Structure formats: C-alpha cells, structure tokens
Amino acid sequence: MDQDHHALEIEQDMEIVVDNREIHDQSENQKLSYEEIEFQKSKGVTGTELINTIVSNSSTFGKRTLFSQEKYLKKLKKKHLHYVELRYPSLHHICDYAYELQESRMINLRFDALAYILNSSNITASSRTLIVENTKGIVTC
C-alpha cells in the first residue's frame, strides 16, 4: 500500500511555472476511451495502475499547475481507489444503519430518541423488563 501511495505522488521539488489558461476540457485530451478504461477494470487492474495509465495517457496532465495536478489525482483516487473501514458495531451504528436502510420500518426512531427512551426507562443490567415495541427489535437489542 505504501508503494502505491508513493507511485501517485507528484514531486514537490519540481518548480512549475505554468498556468491552466491553455487547458480546455475536451474529450481528445484523454487518449483512453471509456470502453478501454472499463476493459482495464474488468481485467482486474488495480486502482493505482489504472490511475497511472490514465495520467500517462492524458495530454494535458504535464501542462497543469502543481495544484491542478494534485486536484486531478485526488479526483481519480476518489473514483478508482476503494477503501473499506471496519468498525466495531455499537448501538449507535446499528441504529443509524437501520434508520438509513428504511426509515418507515424504524417508525422514524432516530438514535437520540432511542437514547432518550432507554435513559428515561431507568433499565439496569439486572432489571426484569417487559418491552412491547414496533421497531423490529432495535429497542430490544
């Protein structure tokens, strides 16, 4: 992963004395077509390799300012590199997920309202409680 990160970075020492006035957004600026990019993806090319291929086939990348190059790379990374963040499931995450999935199923019960209900009911770990609810188990989990 660390190598991939360095492969996409632009040299900071390079002094660029250009501007973007001569760069126009045209489809001819990218030599790769949409179909060729999709074919690369279907072959299983990594996101980093795909970004490097797209940048090397761009006729305007070298003419851009350093800021513009970084912005272009950031856009390509967001589009072609995918990250997954695994988190420990807490009641807050479960409630948010269920609320985003289908609000009507949760009878529009947000996490803060659920916290208020649980706090007001004064339920402790050893208490015996009868709960009748209509949120498909969110209150009882």
MITORLO-975935 format. One record per residue: x, y, z of N, C-alpha, C in turn; residue number from 0; residue in one letter. Coordinates in steps of 0.05 Angstrom, whole numbers. Each point is the difference from the previous one (the first is absolute). Layout:
<tilos>
+--------+--------+--------+--------+--------+--------+--------+--------+--------+-----+---------+
|   n.c1 |   n.c2 |   n.c3 |  ca.c1 |  ca.c2 |  ca.c3 |   c.c1 |   c.c2 |   c.c3 | num | residuo |
+--------+--------+--------+--------+--------+--------+--------+--------+--------+-----+---------+
|      X |      Y |      Z |      X |      Y |      Z |      X |      Y |      Z | NUM |       A |
...
+--------+--------+--------+--------+--------+--------+--------+--------+--------+-----+---------+
</tilos>
This chain:
<tilos>
+--------+--------+--------+--------+--------+--------+--------+--------+--------+-----+---------+
|   n.c1 |   n.c2 |   n.c3 |  ca.c1 |  ca.c2 |  ca.c3 |   c.c1 |   c.c2 |   c.c3 | num | residuo |
+--------+--------+--------+--------+--------+--------+--------+--------+--------+-----+---------+
|     17 |    -24 |      0 |    -17 |     24 |      0 |     17 |     25 |      0 |   0 |       M |
|     23 |     -1 |     15 |     17 |     23 |      2 |     13 |      6 |    -27 |   1 |       D |
|      7 |    -21 |    -15 |     12 |      5 |    -27 |    -20 |     13 |    -18 |   2 |       Q |
|    -25 |     -9 |      1 |    -21 |     11 |    -17 |     -4 |     29 |      6 |   3 |       D |
|      2 |      8 |     26 |     -4 |     28 |      7 |     22 |     17 |    -12 |   4 |       H |
|     25 |    -10 |      1 |     22 |     16 |    -10 |      0 |      1 |    -31 |   5 |       H |
|    -11 |    -21 |    -13 |     -1 |      0 |    -29 |    -18 |     21 |    -11 |   6 |       A |
|    -20 |      9 |     16 |    -19 |     20 |    -10 |      8 |     29 |      8 |   7 |       L |
|     20 |      3 |     16 |      6 |     27 |      9 |     16 |     15 |    -21 |   8 |       E |
|     -2 |     26 |      0 |     14 |     17 |    -18 |     25 |     11 |     15 |   9 |       I |
|     21 |      3 |    -14 |     24 |     10 |     12 |     -5 |     29 |     10 |  10 |       E |
|      5 |      5 |     25 |     -5 |     26 |     12 |     23 |     19 |     -7 |  11 |       Q |
|     24 |    -10 |     -6 |     23 |     17 |     -6 |     -2 |     13 |    -27 |  12 |       D |
|    -16 |    -12 |    -18 |     -2 |     10 |    -27 |    -13 |     28 |      0 |  13 |       M |
|     13 |     19 |    -12 |    -11 |     26 |     -2 |    -15 |      4 |    -26 |  14 |       E |
|    -25 |      5 |      1 |    -16 |      2 |    -24 |     -9 |     29 |     -3 |  15 |       I |
|      6 |     11 |    -24 |     -7 |     27 |     -6 |    -19 |      0 |    -24 |  16 |       V |
|    -23 |    -12 |      5 |    -21 |     -1 |    -20 |    -27 |      8 |     12 |  17 |       V |
|    -19 |      3 |    -17 |    -27 |      5 |      9 |    -19 |    -17 |    -17 |  18 |       D |
|    -25 |      1 |      7 |    -20 |    -17 |    -13 |    -16 |     14 |    -22 |  19 |       N |
|      9 |     23 |     -9 |    -15 |     15 |    -19 |     -3 |    -15 |    -27 |  20 |       R |
|     20 |    -15 |     -7 |      0 |    -13 |    -26 |    -13 |    -28 |      1 |  21 |       E |
|     -9 |     -8 |     23 |    -12 |    -27 |      3 |    -31 |      3 |     -2 |  22 |       I |
|    -11 |    -15 |    -19 |    -29 |      0 |     -4 |    -10 |    -28 |      4 |  23 |       H |
|    -23 |     -2 |     12 |    -12 |    -26 |      5 |    -12 |    -12 |    -25 |  24 |       D |
|     15 |    -18 |    -13 |     -8 |    -12 |    -24 |      5 |    -30 |      2 |  25 |       Q |
|    -16 |    -16 |    -14 |      3 |    -29 |      1 |     26 |     -9 |    -13 |  26 |       S |
|     11 |     16 |    -17 |     25 |     -8 |    -14 |     24 |      2 |     19 |  27 |       E |
|     -3 |     13 |     23 |     22 |      2 |     19 |      8 |    -27 |     12 |  28 |       N |
|    -20 |    -18 |      2 |      5 |    -27 |     11 |      1 |    -20 |    -24 |  29 |       Q |
|     23 |    -13 |     -3 |      3 |    -18 |    -23 |    -16 |    -26 |      5 |  30 |       K |
|     -4 |     -7 |     25 |    -16 |    -25 |      6 |    -30 |      6 |     -2 |  31 |       L |
|    -14 |    -18 |    -12 |    -29 |      3 |     -1 |    -13 |    -12 |     25 |  32 |       S |
|    -25 |      5 |      4 |    -15 |    -11 |     23 |      1 |    -31 |     -1 |  33 |       Y |
|     -4 |    -11 |    -24 |      0 |    -29 |     -4 |     27 |    -12 |      8 |  34 |       E |
|     22 |     13 |     -8 |     26 |    -10 |      7 |      5 |      0 |     30 |  35 |       E |
|     -9 |     21 |     13 |      3 |      2 |     30 |    -17 |    -22 |     13 |  36 |       I |
|    -24 |     -5 |    -10 |    -17 |    -21 |     11 |     11 |    -27 |     -5 |  37 |       E |
|     13 |     -4 |    -23 |     13 |    -25 |     -7 |     23 |     -5 |     20 |  38 |       F |
|     16 |     21 |      6 |     22 |     -3 |     19 |    -11 |     -8 |     27 |  39 |       Q |
|    -22 |     12 |      9 |    -12 |     -7 |     25 |     -9 |    -29 |      0 |  40 |       K |
|    -12 |     -9 |    -22 |    -10 |    -28 |     -1 |     22 |    -20 |      0 |  41 |       S |
|     24 |      8 |     -9 |     23 |    -18 |      0 |     12 |     -3 |     28 |  42 |       K |
|     -9 |     17 |     18 |     10 |     -2 |     28 |     24 |     18 |      6 |  43 |       G |
|      4 |     21 |    -16 |     22 |     18 |      5 |     -6 |     15 |     26 |  44 |       V |
|     21 |      4 |     16 |     -4 |     14 |     26 |     -7 |     30 |     -6 |  45 |       T |
|    -11 |     13 |     20 |     -7 |     28 |     -3 |     24 |     17 |     -5 |  46 |       G |
|     22 |     -6 |     14 |     25 |     16 |     -4 |     11 |     -3 |    -28 |  47 |       T |
|      0 |    -24 |    -11 |      9 |     -4 |    -27 |    -18 |     15 |    -20 |  48 |       E |
|    -26 |     -2 |      5 |    -19 |     14 |    -17 |      4 |     30 |      0 |  49 |       L |
|      4 |     11 |     24 |      5 |     29 |      2 |     25 |      8 |    -15 |  50 |       I |
|     22 |    -16 |      4 |     25 |      6 |    -14 |     -4 |     -2 |    -31 |  51 |       N |
|    -16 |    -19 |     -9 |     -6 |     -2 |    -29 |    -15 |     24 |    -10 |  52 |       T |
|    -20 |      8 |     15 |    -17 |     23 |     -8 |     18 |     26 |     -1 |  53 |       I |
|     16 |      3 |     21 |     18 |     24 |      1 |     20 |      0 |    -23 |  54 |       V |
|     11 |    -23 |     -6 |     20 |     -2 |    -22 |    -13 |      4 |    -27 |  55 |       S |
|    -26 |     -5 |     -3 |    -14 |      4 |    -25 |    -14 |     27 |     -2 |  56 |       N |
|      4 |     17 |     20 |    -12 |     27 |      0 |     19 |     19 |    -14 |  57 |       S |
|     -9 |     14 |    -20 |     18 |     18 |    -15 |      3 |     27 |     15 |  58 |       S |
|    -16 |      5 |     20 |      1 |     26 |     14 |     11 |     -2 |     28 |  59 |       T |
|      6 |    -24 |     10 |      9 |     -2 |     28 |     26 |     15 |      5 |  60 |       F |
|     19 |     -2 |    -18 |     26 |     13 |      3 |     -2 |     30 |     -3 |  61 |       G |
|    -21 |     10 |    -12 |     -3 |     29 |     -4 |    -14 |     13 |     24 |  62 |       K |
|    -11 |    -15 |     18 |    -15 |     10 |     23 |     19 |     11 |     21 |  63 |       R |
|    -11 |     17 |     17 |     15 |     10 |     24 |      1 |    -23 |     20 |  64 |       T |
|     18 |      3 |     19 |      3 |    -21 |     21 |    -26 |     -4 |     15 |  65 |       L |
|    -13 |     22 |      7 |    -26 |     -1 |     14 |    -20 |    -15 |    -17 |  66 |       F |
|     -1 |      6 |    -26 |    -19 |    -13 |    -18 |      6 |    -29 |     -3 |  67 |       S |
|     25 |     -7 |     -1 |      8 |    -29 |     -2 |     -9 |    -15 |     25 |  68 |       Q |
|      5 |     12 |     23 |     -8 |    -13 |     25 |    -31 |     -3 |      2 |  69 |       E |
|    -14 |     20 |    -10 |    -29 |     -1 |      0 |    -10 |    -22 |    -19 |  70 |       K |
|     12 |     -2 |    -23 |     -7 |    -20 |    -19 |      6 |    -28 |     11 |  71 |       Y |
|     23 |     -4 |     13 |      6 |    -26 |     12 |    -19 |     -7 |     22 |  72 |       L |
|     -8 |     20 |     16 |    -19 |     -4 |     22 |    -27 |    -10 |    -11 |  73 |       K |
|     -8 |     13 |    -22 |    -25 |     -8 |    -13 |      1 |    -29 |    -10 |  74 |       K |
|     23 |     -7 |    -13 |      3 |    -27 |    -10 |      2 |    -20 |     22 |  75 |       L |
|     13 |      7 |     22 |      2 |    -19 |     23 |    -28 |     -5 |     12 |  76 |       K |
|    -15 |     21 |      2 |    -27 |     -3 |     11 |    -18 |    -18 |    -17 |  77 |       K |
|      5 |      2 |    -26 |    -16 |    -15 |    -19 |      9 |    -30 |     -3 |  78 |       K |
|     26 |     -4 |      1 |     11 |    -27 |     -7 |     12 |    -15 |     23 |  79 |       H |
|      5 |     12 |     22 |     11 |    -14 |     24 |    -23 |     -3 |     20 |  80 |       L |
|     -3 |    -24 |     10 |    -22 |     -5 |     18 |     11 |     -9 |     27 |  81 |       H |
|    -10 |     12 |     21 |      9 |     -7 |     27 |    -24 |    -10 |     16 |  82 |       Y |
|      5 |    -18 |     18 |    -21 |    -11 |     18 |     10 |      5 |     28 |  83 |       V |
|    -17 |     12 |     16 |      7 |      4 |     29 |    -18 |    -18 |     17 |  84 |       E |
|     13 |    -17 |     14 |    -15 |    -19 |     18 |     -1 |     12 |     28 |  85 |       L |
|    -24 |      1 |     11 |     -3 |     12 |     27 |    -15 |    -20 |     17 |  86 |       R |
|      5 |      2 |     26 |    -14 |    -16 |     19 |    -29 |      9 |      1 |  87 |       Y |
|    -20 |    -18 |     -2 |    -28 |      9 |     -1 |     -9 |      8 |     28 |  88 |       P |
|     -7 |     25 |      2 |    -12 |     10 |     25 |    -30 |      4 |     -5 |  89 |       S |
|    -15 |      6 |     22 |    -28 |      5 |     -3 |     -5 |     24 |    -18 |  90 |       L |
|     17 |     20 |      2 |     -2 |     24 |    -17 |      3 |     -8 |    -29 |  91 |       H |
|     20 |    -16 |     -8 |      4 |     -8 |    -28 |    -23 |    -17 |    -10 |  92 |       H |
|    -10 |    -19 |     17 |    -22 |    -17 |     -8 |    -25 |     16 |     -5 |  93 |       I |
|     -6 |     19 |     18 |    -24 |     16 |     -3 |      2 |     18 |    -25 |  94 |       C |
|     24 |     12 |     -4 |      4 |     17 |    -24 |     -4 |    -16 |    -25 |  95 |       D |
|     12 |    -24 |     -1 |     -3 |    -17 |    -23 |    -29 |     -7 |     -6 |  96 |       Y |
|    -14 |     -8 |     21 |    -28 |     -8 |     -4 |    -17 |     24 |     -8 |  97 |       A |
|      6 |     24 |     11 |    -14 |     24 |     -7 |      4 |      8 |    -29 |  98 |       Y |
|     26 |     -3 |    -10 |      6 |      7 |    -27 |    -12 |    -21 |    -19 |  99 |       E |
|     -1 |    -25 |      9 |    -10 |    -21 |    -17 |    -30 |      3 |     -7 | 100 |       L |
|    -15 |      5 |     21 |    -29 |      3 |     -4 |    -12 |     15 |     23 | 101 |       Q |
|     -4 |     25 |     -3 |    -11 |     17 |     22 |    -27 |     -9 |     10 | 102 |       E |
|    -17 |     -8 |    -19 |    -28 |     -7 |      8 |      0 |    -25 |     18 | 103 |       S |
|     19 |    -18 |     -5 |      2 |    -24 |     16 |      7 |      6 |     29 | 104 |       R |
|     15 |     22 |      3 |      9 |      8 |     27 |    -20 |     19 |     13 | 105 |       M |
|    -23 |      4 |    -12 |    -20 |     20 |      8 |     12 |     27 |      5 | 106 |       I |
|     20 |      6 |    -16 |     15 |     26 |      1 |     13 |      5 |     27 | 107 |       N |
|      9 |    -22 |     13 |     14 |      2 |     25 |     30 |      4 |     -4 | 108 |       L |
|      9 |     24 |      6 |     28 |      6 |     -3 |     16 |     -9 |     24 | 109 |       R |
|     26 |      0 |     -2 |     17 |     -9 |     22 |     -4 |     17 |     25 | 110 |       F |
|     -2 |     26 |     -3 |     -3 |     17 |     24 |    -26 |     -5 |     14 | 111 |       D |
|    -21 |     -6 |    -15 |    -26 |     -7 |     12 |      1 |    -27 |     15 | 112 |       A |
|     14 |    -19 |    -12 |      4 |    -26 |     12 |     16 |      3 |     26 | 113 |       L |
|     20 |     17 |      0 |     16 |      4 |     24 |    -17 |     13 |     22 | 114 |       A |
|    -18 |     18 |     -8 |    -18 |     13 |     20 |    -19 |    -21 |     12 | 115 |       Y |
|    -11 |    -17 |    -17 |    -18 |    -21 |     10 |     14 |    -18 |     20 | 116 |       I |
|     24 |     -9 |     -8 |     14 |    -19 |     18 |      9 |     14 |     26 | 117 |       L |
|      7 |     25 |     -2 |      8 |     15 |     25 |    -24 |      5 |     18 | 118 |       N |
|    -22 |      7 |    -12 |    -24 |      7 |     16 |    -12 |    -25 |     13 | 119 |       S |
|      4 |    -23 |    -12 |    -12 |    -25 |     11 |     15 |    -10 |     24 | 120 |       S |
|     24 |      9 |      5 |     16 |     -7 |     23 |      4 |    -30 |      2 | 121 |       N |
|      7 |    -12 |    -22 |      5 |    -29 |     -1 |     29 |     -5 |      7 | 122 |       I |
|      5 |    -18 |     18 |     27 |     -7 |      8 |      6 |    -29 |    -10 | 123 |       T |
|     25 |     -8 |      4 |      8 |    -27 |    -10 |    -15 |    -22 |     13 | 124 |       A |
|     -8 |      2 |     25 |    -13 |    -23 |     14 |    -31 |      3 |      0 | 125 |       S |
|    -11 |     20 |    -12 |    -29 |      4 |      2 |    -14 |    -18 |    -19 | 126 |       S |
|    -24 |     -8 |      8 |    -18 |    -17 |    -17 |    -21 |     19 |    -12 | 127 |       R |
|      0 |      1 |    -26 |    -17 |     20 |    -14 |    -16 |    -13 |    -22 | 128 |       T |
|    -24 |      9 |     -3 |    -17 |     -9 |    -23 |     -1 |     24 |    -20 | 129 |       L |
|      8 |     -6 |    -24 |      1 |     21 |    -21 |    -18 |     -9 |    -23 | 130 |       I |
|    -18 |     18 |     -7 |    -17 |     -4 |    -24 |      8 |     23 |    -19 | 131 |       V |
|     11 |     -7 |    -23 |      9 |     20 |    -18 |     -6 |     -8 |    -29 | 132 |       E |
|      2 |     20 |    -18 |     -8 |     -5 |    -28 |     23 |      8 |    -19 | 133 |       N |
|     25 |     -2 |     10 |     23 |      8 |    -17 |     16 |    -23 |     -9 | 134 |       T |
|    -11 |    -23 |     -1 |     14 |    -25 |     -9 |     25 |     -6 |     16 | 135 |       K |
|     -1 |      4 |     26 |     21 |     -9 |     17 |     21 |     20 |      7 | 136 |       G |
|     -1 |     25 |    -10 |     21 |     20 |      6 |      0 |      7 |     30 | 137 |       I |
|    -23 |      3 |     12 |     -2 |      8 |     28 |     10 |    -23 |     17 | 138 |       V |
|     -5 |    -24 |     -7 |      7 |    -23 |     17 |     28 |    -10 |     -4 | 139 |       T |
|     14 |      9 |    -20 |     28 |    -10 |     -4 |     18 |     16 |     17 | 140 |       C |
+--------+--------+--------+--------+--------+--------+--------+--------+--------+-----+---------+
</tilos>
